[in-house]
Each structure stands twice: as structure tokens, then as C-alpha cells.
Amino acid sequence: MKISGFQALTLAIPEDDPLANMPEEEGRKRPVVALRLRTDSGIEGIGITFYGGKMTGSLRAAVDELSELIVGMDPLRTEAIAAKLRAGTGDSCGPGGIFTLAQSAIDIALWDIKGKALDQPLWKLLGGHRDKVPTYASGSLRRGLTDNQAQRAARILVQKGFREMKTQMALPGNPTPADEIRRVRVVREAIGPDIKLMCDINQRWRPEQAIDIGSRVEDVGLFWLEDVTAADDYQGLARVTAALKTPIAGGEYLYGIAPFAQMIRHHSVDIPMIDICRAGGVTPWMKIAGMAEAFNLPVVSHVMPEILCHLIAACPNGLTVEYMPWMLALYEETPAIEDGMLVLPTGPGLGLKFDEKAIAAFTVG
Ligand SMILES: [Mg+2]
């Protein structure tokens, strides 16, 4: 089998919130680059990447340029293809940034092709540890809401059957520690003691703030506190992790494999969070998960649950899947949630088919 061609598309997907109908801003769109990688056997793989923001045109160009390099290659040889991509940029345009983001769309599509060629779902191909995985609602309990809105949204999520959900601190404006603490307490009050509650800081605190506020919410029983300070402040993160009983999660902002070695070596987090686009695709994501396993650490995923459910289900140390519904509208069908668990698809590869009407409606280039 050989890669025979490709088509990349730039999409603008509405940023709505189908989980609790709490969109951040009406009408805003998220730019995404979608890839169809074609083979001479008729099998087509799909890949997605984003985080380009105002540089999405550059990301799209990178996906086009890198995909062009691998036409004629065997799609099953993912490592040979990764080497060709690196060599194509003189081994000097990565692993951080647009190279890695573009590479991830290609690597995801290659694994989709592999699954389809072998007629196996990706989660089985990668190890198949479980056929159902825990998942948590993400994006609805964001920091911009009032306490009342956050409580209302949290109750909606519980009614919908979610048993895990994530809120945020580092509230907008100039909040006092008391304001921050109140937010997680009111959400906990709304959902009761048995729902797992995570809280994301998105790198907005200093380490000493994280230790101060984090220590005052230990009794809330957070499942984790996420990105409590700058993602590459490995020692600062380690101070927070050592000071708090609450587990610390982080890693979504890291590019490639090597920064996770720093994060793990410095005991910066209890729970590495691996982003597939910044990691560079399925292949490096699984290597990072394996590295964490060797250090007795669980791993969690970041966004795109329809793809990341495969990876969390495949590995023995996969903890839970972030159910961020940003891109569900791209597909005819996405994995069902039953009793708070994502049910892994049985179809080959990613088990996803683009909804061609939606793709046409979202295509901007
Ligand atoms: Mg996060």
C-alpha cells in the first residue's frame, strides 16, 4: 500500500457548548485543519490539527507541504514517515510549534489507515486495555461564569449523567483568594460529594499562589488541580506538587516527547496530561504514556475525546478522557457515553466518518 494523495481543508467550527449551553461568546469560531490522506488501495485516513489561531493559514500550509513529502510512501511505516518529515525540514523545524502540529494530523491519519487496513479499531491496535473509559465534562464550568451560572451548569452536567467534570479557578478580574476558593466550593455544593471534580488554572498562578489557594481547598476533594503555573516551570510545579495533597495535573502545553522527561524527572506533576497535536500525533503520545507508566504515573488526555478515547483505552495507565465537545460536529457519529463512561467504537481505525455536510458548511479554505 502506498500513499497516493491528500486533501487538507481549513475549517471554522462554531464554538458552542452542547453540554450545558454555556458558550463563551456567541458566534465565535474555532479554526481547525482537517486532512484526508489517500492510499492506492482505496483506504482513506483522516487527521485533525489546530491551535494555529491567527496562524492557521501557516499551519494549513505546513500540513500541505509535509503531506506532499510522503506521497508514495508506505502508510504503515509511521516511524519512517516521521523521519522523512523531520529530514524534510532539515531536522531543524521542530519538535515545537507548527511542525509538530502539522505532523500530528499526518500521524493520526496514518493510524486511521493502519486500523482500516487491518480491520481493527485503533484502541485495540494500540493495546486494547479496556473497551470503556471514564470521561469528564469539560468547558462548561469555565471561569467566566458567575457562581450561580456555574452551579446551574454543573447540575445540568450531573443530570446528563456525567460523573466527572472540570471547573476553573484563576477567575477573571482581580479575584481575592476568597473569591477563588468560593468558586470551587459552590460547584462542589451543587454536585455533591460523589462526583469527581477537577479544576484548571491554565498556567495563571505563580507557584506560591498555587500553594496558598490550593492548600485552602484541600477539603473540597479535587480529583486534580491542573496547570497551576507556567507549564515549563518544572521546578515551580514540583514545589506545588510536593506541598499539596491534591494531585497536580499538567503537560498539555508541552511539545514532543523530551519535555515530559523533564516533567517526570522533576516530579513536577502527579498526572501527566498529553495533548496529541502538540505531542506530534498518536505515535509520540503513546511513547509519553509508556514513559509515565514506567514511573508509576497515570496519564490523561486533552480535548478531542472522539480520538483520544482510543489512546486512553489502549494503555494500562490511562485515567480518564477529557470530554471537550469542540469537534464532535465534524463527524456522522461519535462514541456514546453510558453511565459516565465512553464506549469505544468497534469500527476500524478511528471509527469516525466526516459528516460531509458539516465539513462543507465549515470549510473556509
Ligand atoms: Mg487544561
Boltz pocket constraint, residues with backbone or C-beta under 6 A from the ligand:
constraints:
  - pocket:
      binder: B
      contacts: [[A, 200], [A, 202], [A, 226], [A, 227], [A, 252]]
      max_distance: 6.0
